Amino acid sequence: MVKKIGYLGPKGTFTKMAVDAAFNGEGKVAYETIPACIDAVRDGEIDIGVVPLENAIEGTVQITVDYLIHQARLPVVAEIVVPIQQHLMLKDSFSGDLQEITEIYSHSHAIAQCHQYIHRYMPHARIHYTPSTGKAAELVGQSDRKIAAIGNRLAAEEYGLTIIRENIHDFPNNHTRFAVLTKDGTAVKISQERDSEKTSLFVTLPEDYAGALHQVLSAFAWRKMNLSKIESRPMKTGLGNYFFIIDVDQPYDDILFPGVKAELERLGCNLTVLGSYPVHHISI
């Protein structure tokens, strides 16, 4: 049976590029928003969902993390890491003067990744935020005005746009992590070899007191468990209430992780495993 894979659409997004590079032969379904894609996995409309999780320049895609914690607690079963190249593209002919461009459309993360370039060469252009870079390219392709989109090469091809400036992102080492979500881990067959393994945890503290976070981190430190990421996010229950997302650079085991969990529970903390999964670095 052919699996159905959902992604942040429309066609031409970086998520679609990641899905095409990682999966072969499956049916692929575009969703307008990240929550819509996650809901489709939860409700059984699709077998697998792929959503952006973190960018090397702009950091965490907060709507993904918050929605997985507060709305649809689905396990992360794999991570796909792809290089991100942002290009400036137009529908019509171009004289070469960037000052002609009065409006720029793209996703907020893409705009932020190209902030210095925009500020230097198109400071007077009006910025319009779209749900995805693919949607920005689609809108520009449908318009008769002198407007531009920021997106990838696939978006330019999909919507008949011309790339007028390549690689306009401000920093060269631009990568994005994508989370692969499913209720059935056996459904995921990624064509690329895994590079490493990781475990993501969700930790809450009983109250805000001096040394609380230090005690949490110590439970990992003395066990020599390397943390590649720790980030606080609001619990949405009031000011000053936070949870922590922690990434551990090793797969879940039956000794170290249960030991951490027991130690944290004695401190009054709560630990939930969001996923223990392979990481795949993919060239696109």
MITORDO-127542 format. One record per residue (C-alpha): residue in one letter; x, y, z; residue number from 1. Coordinates in steps of 0.5 Angstrom, whole numbers, plus 500, padded with zeros to 3 digits. Layout:
BEGIN
<atom><aa>a</aa><u>X</u><v>Y</v><w>Z</w><i>NUM</i></atom>
...
***
This chain:
BEGIN
<atom><aa>m</aa><u>500</u><v>500</v><w>500</w><i>1</i></atom>
<atom><aa>v</aa><u>503</u><v>507</v><w>498</w><i>2</i></atom>
<atom><aa>k</aa><u>504</u><v>511</v><w>504</w><i>3</i></atom>
<atom><aa>k</aa><u>501</u><v>518</v><w>504</w><i>4</i></atom>
<atom><aa>i</aa><u>506</u><v>524</v><w>506</w><i>5</i></atom>
<atom><aa>g</aa><u>504</u><v>531</v><w>508</w><i>6</i></atom>
<atom><aa>y</aa><u>508</u><v>537</v><w>508</w><i>7</i></atom>
<atom><aa>l</aa><u>508</u><v>544</v><w>509</w><i>8</i></atom>
<atom><aa>g</aa><u>506</u><v>547</v><w>502</w><i>9</i></atom>
<atom><aa>p</aa><u>504</u><v>549</v><w>497</w><i>10</i></atom>
<atom><aa>k</aa><u>509</u><v>546</v><w>492</w><i>11</i></atom>
<atom><aa>g</aa><u>516</u><v>549</v><w>492</w><i>12</i></atom>
<atom><aa>t</aa><u>517</u><v>550</v><w>499</w><i>13</i></atom>
<atom><aa>f</aa><u>524</u><v>547</v><w>503</w><i>14</i></atom>
<atom><aa>t</aa><u>519</u><v>542</v><w>506</w><i>15</i></atom>
<atom><aa>k</aa><u>517</u><v>539</v><w>499</w><i>16</i></atom>
<atom><aa>m</aa><u>524</u><v>539</v><w>497</w><i>17</i></atom>
<atom><aa>a</aa><u>526</u><v>535</v><w>504</w><i>18</i></atom>
<atom><aa>v</aa><u>520</u><v>530</v><w>503</w><i>19</i></atom>
<atom><aa>d</aa><u>522</u><v>529</v><w>495</w><i>20</i></atom>
<atom><aa>a</aa><u>530</u><v>528</v><w>497</w><i>21</i></atom>
<atom><aa>a</aa><u>528</u><v>523</v><w>503</w><i>22</i></atom>
<atom><aa>f</aa><u>522</u><v>519</v><w>501</w><i>23</i></atom>
<atom><aa>n</aa><u>521</u><v>515</v><w>494</w><i>24</i></atom>
<atom><aa>g</aa><u>514</u><v>513</v><w>491</w><i>25</i></atom>
<atom><aa>e</aa><u>510</u><v>515</v><w>496</w><i>26</i></atom>
<atom><aa>g</aa><u>504</u><v>520</v><w>495</w><i>27</i></atom>
<atom><aa>k</aa><u>505</u><v>527</v><w>497</w><i>28</i></atom>
<atom><aa>v</aa><u>500</u><v>532</v><w>500</w><i>29</i></atom>
<atom><aa>a</aa><u>501</u><v>539</v><w>501</w><i>30</i></atom>
<atom><aa>y</aa><u>498</u><v>543</v><w>507</w><i>31</i></atom>
<atom><aa>e</aa><u>497</u><v>551</v><w>508</w><i>32</i></atom>
<atom><aa>t</aa><u>500</u><v>551</v><w>515</w><i>33</i></atom>
<atom><aa>i</aa><u>504</u><v>547</v><w>520</w><i>34</i></atom>
<atom><aa>p</aa><u>498</u><v>546</v><w>524</w><i>35</i></atom>
<atom><aa>a</aa><u>494</u><v>543</v><w>519</w><i>36</i></atom>
<atom><aa>c</aa><u>499</u><v>538</v><w>517</w><i>37</i></atom>
<atom><aa>i</aa><u>500</u><v>536</v><w>524</w><i>38</i></atom>
<atom><aa>d</aa><u>493</u><v>535</v><w>525</w><i>39</i></atom>
<atom><aa>a</aa><u>492</u><v>531</v><w>519</w><i>40</i></atom>
<atom><aa>v</aa><u>497</u><v>526</v><w>522</w><i>41</i></atom>
<atom><aa>r</aa><u>494</u><v>526</v><w>528</w><i>42</i></atom>
<atom><aa>d</aa><u>487</u><v>525</v><w>525</w><i>43</i></atom>
<atom><aa>g</aa><u>489</u><v>519</v><w>520</w><i>44</i></atom>
<atom><aa>e</aa><u>488</u><v>523</v><w>514</w><i>45</i></atom>
<atom><aa>i</aa><u>496</u><v>522</v><w>512</w><i>46</i></atom>
<atom><aa>d</aa><u>501</u><v>517</v><w>515</w><i>47</i></atom>
<atom><aa>i</aa><u>507</u><v>521</v><w>515</w><i>48</i></atom>
<atom><aa>g</aa><u>508</u><v>529</v><w>516</w><i>49</i></atom>
<atom><aa>v</aa><u>514</u><v>533</v><w>515</w><i>50</i></atom>
<atom><aa>v</aa><u>514</u><v>540</v><w>518</w><i>51</i></atom>
<atom><aa>p</aa><u>520</u><v>545</v><w>519</w><i>52</i></atom>
<atom><aa>l</aa><u>523</u><v>544</v><w>526</w><i>53</i></atom>
<atom><aa>e</aa><u>529</u><v>549</v><w>527</w><i>54</i></atom>
<atom><aa>n</aa><u>533</u><v>553</v><w>522</w><i>55</i></atom>
<atom><aa>a</aa><u>541</u><v>555</v><w>524</w><i>56</i></atom>
<atom><aa>i</aa><u>540</u><v>562</v><w>523</w><i>57</i></atom>
<atom><aa>e</aa><u>533</u><v>564</v><w>526</w><i>58</i></atom>
<atom><aa>g</aa><u>533</u><v>558</v><w>531</w><i>59</i></atom>
<atom><aa>t</aa><u>526</u><v>554</v><w>533</w><i>60</i></atom>
<atom><aa>v</aa><u>520</u><v>554</v><w>529</w><i>61</i></atom>
<atom><aa>q</aa><u>516</u><v>556</v><w>535</w><i>62</i></atom>
<atom><aa>i</aa><u>509</u><v>554</v><w>532</w><i>63</i></atom>
<atom><aa>t</aa><u>512</u><v>547</v><w>531</w><i>64</i></atom>
<atom><aa>v</aa><u>514</u><v>546</v><w>538</w><i>65</i></atom>
<atom><aa>d</aa><u>508</u><v>549</v><w>541</w><i>66</i></atom>
<atom><aa>y</aa><u>503</u><v>545</v><w>537</w><i>67</i></atom>
<atom><aa>l</aa><u>506</u><v>539</v><w>538</w><i>68</i></atom>
<atom><aa>i</aa><u>507</u><v>540</v><w>546</w><i>69</i></atom>
<atom><aa>h</aa><u>500</u><v>543</v><w>547</w><i>70</i></atom>
<atom><aa>q</aa><u>495</u><v>541</v><w>541</w><i>71</i></atom>
<atom><aa>a</aa><u>498</u><v>534</v><w>538</w><i>72</i></atom>
<atom><aa>r</aa><u>503</u><v>530</v><w>542</w><i>73</i></atom>
<atom><aa>l</aa><u>506</u><v>526</v><w>536</w><i>74</i></atom>
<atom><aa>p</aa><u>512</u><v>522</v><w>536</w><i>75</i></atom>
<atom><aa>v</aa><u>518</u><v>525</v><w>532</w><i>76</i></atom>
<atom><aa>v</aa><u>521</u><v>519</v><w>529</w><i>77</i></atom>
<atom><aa>a</aa><u>526</u><v>522</v><w>524</w><i>78</i></atom>
<atom><aa>e</aa><u>530</u><v>528</v><w>523</w><i>79</i></atom>
<atom><aa>i</aa><u>532</u><v>531</v><w>516</w><i>80</i></atom>
<atom><aa>v</aa><u>537</u><v>536</v><w>516</w><i>81</i></atom>
<atom><aa>v</aa><u>538</u><v>540</v><w>509</w><i>82</i></atom>
<atom><aa>p</aa><u>542</u><v>546</v><w>506</w><i>83</i></atom>
<atom><aa>i</aa><u>538</u><v>552</v><w>505</w><i>84</i></atom>
<atom><aa>q</aa><u>539</u><v>557</v><w>499</w><i>85</i></atom>
<atom><aa>q</aa><u>535</u><v>563</v><w>499</w><i>86</i></atom>
<atom><aa>h</aa><u>534</u><v>566</v><w>492</w><i>87</i></atom>
<atom><aa>l</aa><u>531</u><v>573</v><w>490</w><i>88</i></atom>
<atom><aa>m</aa><u>526</u><v>571</v><w>484</w><i>89</i></atom>
<atom><aa>l</aa><u>521</u><v>575</v><w>479</w><i>90</i></atom>
<atom><aa>k</aa><u>516</u><v>574</v><w>474</w><i>91</i></atom>
<atom><aa>d</aa><u>518</u><v>579</v><w>469</w><i>92</i></atom>
<atom><aa>s</aa><u>524</u><v>581</v><w>466</w><i>93</i></atom>
<atom><aa>f</aa><u>529</u><v>585</v><w>470</w><i>94</i></atom>
<atom><aa>s</aa><u>533</u><v>591</v><w>468</w><i>95</i></atom>
<atom><aa>g</aa><u>538</u><v>590</v><w>474</w><i>96</i></atom>
<atom><aa>d</aa><u>536</u><v>595</v><w>479</w><i>97</i></atom>
<atom><aa>l</aa><u>534</u><v>592</v><w>485</w><i>98</i></atom>
<atom><aa>q</aa><u>531</u><v>599</v><w>487</w><i>99</i></atom>
<atom><aa>e</aa><u>525</u><v>597</v><w>482</w><i>100</i></atom>
<atom><aa>i</aa><u>523</u><v>592</v><w>487</w><i>101</i></atom>
<atom><aa>t</aa><u>517</u><v>595</v><w>491</w><i>102</i></atom>
<atom><aa>e</aa><u>515</u><v>589</v><w>495</w><i>103</i></atom>
<atom><aa>i</aa><u>518</u><v>582</v><w>497</w><i>104</i></atom>
<atom><aa>y</aa><u>514</u><v>576</v><w>499</w><i>105</i></atom>
<atom><aa>s</aa><u>516</u><v>570</v><w>503</w><i>106</i></atom>
<atom><aa>h</aa><u>516</u><v>566</v><w>510</w><i>107</i></atom>
<atom><aa>s</aa><u>518</u><v>570</v><w>516</w><i>108</i></atom>
<atom><aa>h</aa><u>524</u><v>566</v><w>517</w><i>109</i></atom>
<atom><aa>a</aa><u>526</u><v>567</v><w>510</w><i>110</i></atom>
<atom><aa>i</aa><u>526</u><v>574</v><w>510</w><i>111</i></atom>
<atom><aa>a</aa><u>530</u><v>574</v><w>517</w><i>112</i></atom>
<atom><aa>q</aa><u>535</u><v>570</v><w>514</w><i>113</i></atom>
<atom><aa>c</aa><u>536</u><v>575</v><w>508</w><i>114</i></atom>
<atom><aa>h</aa><u>535</u><v>581</v><w>513</w><i>115</i></atom>
<atom><aa>q</aa><u>542</u><v>584</v><w>511</w><i>116</i></atom>
<atom><aa>y</aa><u>541</u><v>583</v><w>504</w><i>117</i></atom>
<atom><aa>i</aa><u>534</u><v>586</v><w>504</w><i>118</i></atom>
<atom><aa>h</aa><u>537</u><v>592</v><w>508</w><i>119</i></atom>
<atom><aa>r</aa><u>543</u><v>594</v><w>504</w><i>120</i></atom>
<atom><aa>y</aa><u>540</u><v>593</v><w>497</w><i>121</i></atom>
<atom><aa>m</aa><u>532</u><v>594</v><w>498</w><i>122</i></atom>
<atom><aa>p</aa><u>531</u><v>598</v><w>504</w><i>123</i></atom>
<atom><aa>h</aa><u>525</u><v>601</v><w>501</w><i>124</i></atom>
<atom><aa>a</aa><u>521</u><v>595</v><w>499</w><i>125</i></atom>
<atom><aa>r</aa><u>515</u><v>593</v><w>503</w><i>126</i></atom>
<atom><aa>i</aa><u>515</u><v>586</v><w>506</w><i>127</i></atom>
<atom><aa>h</aa><u>509</u><v>581</v><w>506</w><i>128</i></atom>
<atom><aa>y</aa><u>510</u><v>575</v><w>510</w><i>129</i></atom>
<atom><aa>t</aa><u>507</u><v>568</v><w>507</w><i>130</i></atom>
<atom><aa>p</aa><u>505</u><v>562</v><w>510</w><i>131</i></atom>
<atom><aa>s</aa><u>511</u><v>559</v><w>506</w><i>132</i></atom>
<atom><aa>t</aa><u>516</u><v>561</v><w>501</w><i>133</i></atom>
<atom><aa>g</aa><u>512</u><v>556</v><w>496</w><i>134</i></atom>
<atom><aa>k</aa><u>506</u><v>560</v><w>497</w><i>135</i></atom>
<atom><aa>a</aa><u>510</u><v>567</v><w>496</w><i>136</i></atom>
<atom><aa>a</aa><u>513</u><v>564</v><w>489</w><i>137</i></atom>
<atom><aa>e</aa><u>506</u><v>562</v><w>488</w><i>138</i></atom>
<atom><aa>l</aa><u>503</u><v>569</v><w>489</w><i>139</i></atom>
<atom><aa>v</aa><u>508</u><v>573</v><w>485</w><i>140</i></atom>
<atom><aa>g</aa><u>507</u><v>568</v><w>479</w><i>141</i></atom>
<atom><aa>q</aa><u>500</u><v>570</v><w>479</w><i>142</i></atom>
<atom><aa>s</aa><u>501</u><v>578</v><w>480</w><i>143</i></atom>
<atom><aa>d</aa><u>502</u><v>583</v><w>474</w><i>144</i></atom>
<atom><aa>r</aa><u>506</u><v>588</v><w>479</w><i>145</i></atom>
<atom><aa>k</aa><u>513</u><v>588</v><w>480</w><i>146</i></atom>
<atom><aa>i</aa><u>514</u><v>584</v><w>486</w><i>147</i></atom>
<atom><aa>a</aa><u>519</u><v>579</v><w>488</w><i>148</i></atom>
<atom><aa>a</aa><u>519</u><v>573</v><w>492</w><i>149</i></atom>
<atom><aa>i</aa><u>525</u><v>570</v><w>496</w><i>150</i></atom>
<atom><aa>g</aa><u>525</u><v>562</v><w>496</w><i>151</i></atom>
<atom><aa>n</aa><u>528</u><v>556</v><w>493</w><i>152</i></atom>
<atom><aa>r</aa><u>530</u><v>554</v><w>486</w><i>153</i></atom>
<atom><aa>l</aa><u>524</u><v>549</v><w>486</w><i>154</i></atom>
<atom><aa>a</aa><u>519</u><v>554</v><w>487</w><i>155</i></atom>
<atom><aa>a</aa><u>522</u><v>558</v><w>481</w><i>156</i></atom>
<atom><aa>e</aa><u>521</u><v>552</v><w>477</w><i>157</i></atom>
<atom><aa>e</aa><u>514</u><v>551</v><w>479</w><i>158</i></atom>
<atom><aa>y</aa><u>511</u><v>558</v><w>478</w><i>159</i></atom>
<atom><aa>g</aa><u>515</u><v>560</v><w>472</w><i>160</i></atom>
<atom><aa>l</aa><u>519</u><v>565</v><w>476</w><i>161</i></atom>
<atom><aa>t</aa><u>526</u><v>568</v><w>474</w><i>162</i></atom>
<atom><aa>i</aa><u>532</u><v>568</v><w>479</w><i>163</i></atom>
<atom><aa>i</aa><u>535</u><v>574</v><w>479</w><i>164</i></atom>
<atom><aa>r</aa><u>540</u><v>574</v><w>485</w><i>165</i></atom>
<atom><aa>e</aa><u>542</u><v>567</v><w>488</w><i>166</i></atom>
<atom><aa>n</aa><u>544</u><v>565</v><w>495</w><i>167</i></atom>
<atom><aa>i</aa><u>542</u><v>572</v><w>498</w><i>168</i></atom>
<atom><aa>h</aa><u>542</u><v>569</v><w>505</w><i>169</i></atom>
<atom><aa>d</aa><u>546</u><v>573</v><w>510</w><i>170</i></atom>
<atom><aa>f</aa><u>550</u><v>567</v><w>513</w><i>171</i></atom>
<atom><aa>p</aa><u>553</u><v>561</v><w>509</w><i>172</i></atom>
<atom><aa>n</aa><u>552</u><v>555</v><w>513</w><i>173</i></atom>
<atom><aa>n</aa><u>544</u><v>556</v><w>513</w><i>174</i></atom>
<atom><aa>h</aa><u>541</u><v>549</v><w>514</w><i>175</i></atom>
<atom><aa>t</aa><u>534</u><v>547</v><w>517</w><i>176</i></atom>
<atom><aa>r</aa><u>532</u><v>541</v><w>521</w><i>177</i></atom>
<atom><aa>f</aa><u>525</u><v>538</v><w>519</w><i>178</i></atom>
<atom><aa>a</aa><u>521</u><v>533</v><w>524</w><i>179</i></atom>
<atom><aa>v</aa><u>518</u><v>527</v><w>521</w><i>180</i></atom>
<atom><aa>l</aa><u>512</u><v>525</v><w>525</w><i>181</i></atom>
<atom><aa>t</aa><u>507</u><v>519</v><w>525</w><i>182</i></atom>
<atom><aa>k</aa><u>503</u><v>514</v><w>529</w><i>183</i></atom>
<atom><aa>d</aa><u>507</u><v>508</v><w>526</w><i>184</i></atom>
<atom><aa>g</aa><u>514</u><v>508</v><w>526</w><i>185</i></atom>
<atom><aa>t</aa><u>515</u><v>502</v><w>522</w><i>186</i></atom>
<atom><aa>a</aa><u>511</u><v>507</v><w>516</w><i>187</i></atom>
<atom><aa>v</aa><u>518</u><v>511</v><w>515</w><i>188</i></atom>
<atom><aa>k</aa><u>523</u><v>509</v><w>510</w><i>189</i></atom>
<atom><aa>i</aa><u>528</u><v>514</v><w>509</w><i>190</i></atom>
<atom><aa>s</aa><u>532</u><v>513</v><w>503</w><i>191</i></atom>
<atom><aa>q</aa><u>538</u><v>516</v><w>506</w><i>192</i></atom>
<atom><aa>e</aa><u>543</u><v>513</v><w>511</w><i>193</i></atom>
<atom><aa>r</aa><u>543</u><v>516</v><w>518</w><i>194</i></atom>
<atom><aa>d</aa><u>548</u><v>520</v><w>521</w><i>195</i></atom>
<atom><aa>s</aa><u>547</u><v>520</v><w>528</w><i>196</i></atom>
<atom><aa>e</aa><u>541</u><v>519</v><w>533</w><i>197</i></atom>
<atom><aa>k</aa><u>538</u><v>523</v><w>538</w><i>198</i></atom>
<atom><aa>t</aa><u>533</u><v>523</v><w>543</w><i>199</i></atom>
<atom><aa>s</aa><u>528</u><v>529</v><w>545</w><i>200</i></atom>
<atom><aa>l</aa><u>525</u><v>531</v><w>552</w><i>201</i></atom>
<atom><aa>f</aa><u>520</u><v>535</v><w>554</w><i>202</i></atom>
<atom><aa>v</aa><u>521</u><v>537</v><w>562</w><i>203</i></atom>
<atom><aa>t</aa><u>517</u><v>541</v><w>566</w><i>204</i></atom>
<atom><aa>l</aa><u>519</u><v>544</v><w>573</w><i>205</i></atom>
<atom><aa>p</aa><u>515</u><v>544</v><w>579</w><i>206</i></atom>
<atom><aa>e</aa><u>516</u><v>551</v><w>581</w><i>207</i></atom>
<atom><aa>d</aa><u>521</u><v>557</v><w>580</w><i>208</i></atom>
<atom><aa>y</aa><u>526</u><v>556</v><w>585</w><i>209</i></atom>
<atom><aa>a</aa><u>534</u><v>558</v><w>585</w><i>210</i></atom>
<atom><aa>g</aa><u>538</u><v>552</v><w>582</w><i>211</i></atom>
<atom><aa>a</aa><u>532</u><v>548</v><w>579</w><i>212</i></atom>
<atom><aa>l</aa><u>535</u><v>548</v><w>572</w><i>213</i></atom>
<atom><aa>h</aa><u>542</u><v>547</v><w>575</w><i>214</i></atom>
<atom><aa>q</aa><u>539</u><v>541</v><w>578</w><i>215</i></atom>
<atom><aa>v</aa><u>536</u><v>538</v><w>572</w><i>216</i></atom>
<atom><aa>l</aa><u>542</u><v>539</v><w>568</w><i>217</i></atom>
<atom><aa>s</aa><u>546</u><v>536</v><w>573</w><i>218</i></atom>
<atom><aa>a</aa><u>542</u><v>529</v><w>572</w><i>219</i></atom>
<atom><aa>f</aa><u>545</u><v>529</v><w>565</w><i>220</i></atom>
<atom><aa>a</aa><u>552</u><v>532</v><w>566</w><i>221</i></atom>
<atom><aa>w</aa><u>554</u><v>527</v><w>571</w><i>222</i></atom>
<atom><aa>r</aa><u>552</u><v>521</v><w>567</w><i>223</i></atom>
<atom><aa>k</aa><u>556</u><v>524</v><w>561</w><i>224</i></atom>
<atom><aa>m</aa><u>550</u><v>525</v><w>557</w><i>225</i></atom>
<atom><aa>n</aa><u>551</u><v>531</v><w>552</w><i>226</i></atom>
<atom><aa>l</aa><u>546</u><v>536</v><w>550</w><i>227</i></atom>
<atom><aa>s</aa><u>546</u><v>539</v><w>544</w><i>228</i></atom>
<atom><aa>k</aa><u>540</u><v>543</v><w>545</w><i>229</i></atom>
<atom><aa>i</aa><u>536</u><v>546</v><w>551</w><i>230</i></atom>
<atom><aa>e</aa><u>530</u><v>551</v><w>550</w><i>231</i></atom>
<atom><aa>s</aa><u>525</u><v>554</v><w>554</w><i>232</i></atom>
<atom><aa>r</aa><u>518</u><v>555</v><w>552</w><i>233</i></atom>
<atom><aa>p</aa><u>512</u><v>558</v><w>556</w><i>234</i></atom>
<atom><aa>m</aa><u>507</u><v>553</v><w>559</w><i>235</i></atom>
<atom><aa>k</aa><u>501</u><v>558</v><w>557</w><i>236</i></atom>
<atom><aa>t</aa><u>499</u><v>558</v><w>564</w><i>237</i></atom>
<atom><aa>g</aa><u>501</u><v>564</v><w>566</w><i>238</i></atom>
<atom><aa>l</aa><u>508</u><v>569</v><w>566</w><i>239</i></atom>
<atom><aa>g</aa><u>514</u><v>566</v><w>569</w><i>240</i></atom>
<atom><aa>n</aa><u>511</u><v>558</v><w>567</w><i>241</i></atom>
<atom><aa>y</aa><u>516</u><v>555</v><w>562</w><i>242</i></atom>
<atom><aa>f</aa><u>517</u><v>548</v><w>560</w><i>243</i></atom>
<atom><aa>f</aa><u>524</u><v>546</v><w>557</w><i>244</i></atom>
<atom><aa>i</aa><u>526</u><v>542</v><w>550</w><i>245</i></atom>
<atom><aa>i</aa><u>532</u><v>538</v><w>551</w><i>246</i></atom>
<atom><aa>d</aa><u>536</u><v>534</v><w>545</w><i>247</i></atom>
<atom><aa>v</aa><u>540</u><v>529</v><w>548</w><i>248</i></atom>
<atom><aa>d</aa><u>546</u><v>526</v><w>543</w><i>249</i></atom>
<atom><aa>q</aa><u>544</u><v>519</v><w>544</w><i>250</i></atom>
<atom><aa>p</aa><u>539</u><v>514</v><w>543</w><i>251</i></atom>
<atom><aa>y</aa><u>534</u><v>512</v><w>548</w><i>252</i></atom>
<atom><aa>d</aa><u>537</u><v>506</v><w>553</w><i>253</i></atom>
<atom><aa>d</aa><u>534</u><v>502</v><w>559</w><i>254</i></atom>
<atom><aa>i</aa><u>539</u><v>505</v><w>564</w><i>255</i></atom>
<atom><aa>l</aa><u>541</u><v>512</v><w>563</w><i>256</i></atom>
<atom><aa>f</aa><u>535</u><v>515</v><w>561</w><i>257</i></atom>
<atom><aa>p</aa><u>530</u><v>512</v><w>566</w><i>258</i></atom>
<atom><aa>g</aa><u>536</u><v>514</v><w>571</w><i>259</i></atom>
<atom><aa>v</aa><u>535</u><v>521</v><w>569</w><i>260</i></atom>
<atom><aa>k</aa><u>527</u><v>521</v><w>569</w><i>261</i></atom>
<atom><aa>a</aa><u>527</u><v>518</v><w>576</w><i>262</i></atom>
<atom><aa>e</aa><u>532</u><v>523</v><w>579</w><i>263</i></atom>
<atom><aa>l</aa><u>528</u><v>529</v><w>576</w><i>264</i></atom>
<atom><aa>e</aa><u>522</u><v>526</v><w>579</w><i>265</i></atom>
<atom><aa>r</aa><u>525</u><v>526</v><w>586</w><i>266</i></atom>
<atom><aa>l</aa><u>526</u><v>533</v><w>584</w><i>267</i></atom>
<atom><aa>g</aa><u>518</u><v>534</v><w>583</w><i>268</i></atom>
<atom><aa>c</aa><u>520</u><v>535</v><w>575</w><i>269</i></atom>
<atom><aa>n</aa><u>516</u><v>531</v><w>570</w><i>270</i></atom>
<atom><aa>l</aa><u>520</u><v>528</v><w>564</w><i>271</i></atom>
<atom><aa>t</aa><u>517</u><v>526</v><w>557</w><i>272</i></atom>
<atom><aa>v</aa><u>520</u><v>523</v><w>551</w><i>273</i></atom>
<atom><aa>l</aa><u>518</u><v>526</v><w>545</w><i>274</i></atom>
<atom><aa>g</aa><u>522</u><v>522</v><w>540</w><i>275</i></atom>
<atom><aa>s</aa><u>528</u><v>518</v><w>540</w><i>276</i></atom>
<atom><aa>y</aa><u>530</u><v>518</v><w>532</w><i>277</i></atom>
<atom><aa>p</aa><u>535</u><v>518</v><w>527</w><i>278</i></atom>
<atom><aa>v</aa><u>538</u><v>524</v><w>524</w><i>279</i></atom>
<atom><aa>h</aa><u>539</u><v>524</v><w>516</w><i>280</i></atom>
<atom><aa>h</aa><u>543</u><v>530</v><w>513</w><i>281</i></atom>
<atom><aa>i</aa><u>541</u><v>530</v><w>506</w><i>282</i></atom>
<atom><aa>s</aa><u>544</u><v>534</v><w>500</w><i>283</i></atom>
<atom><aa>i</aa><u>538</u><v>537</v><w>495</w><i>284</i></atom>
***
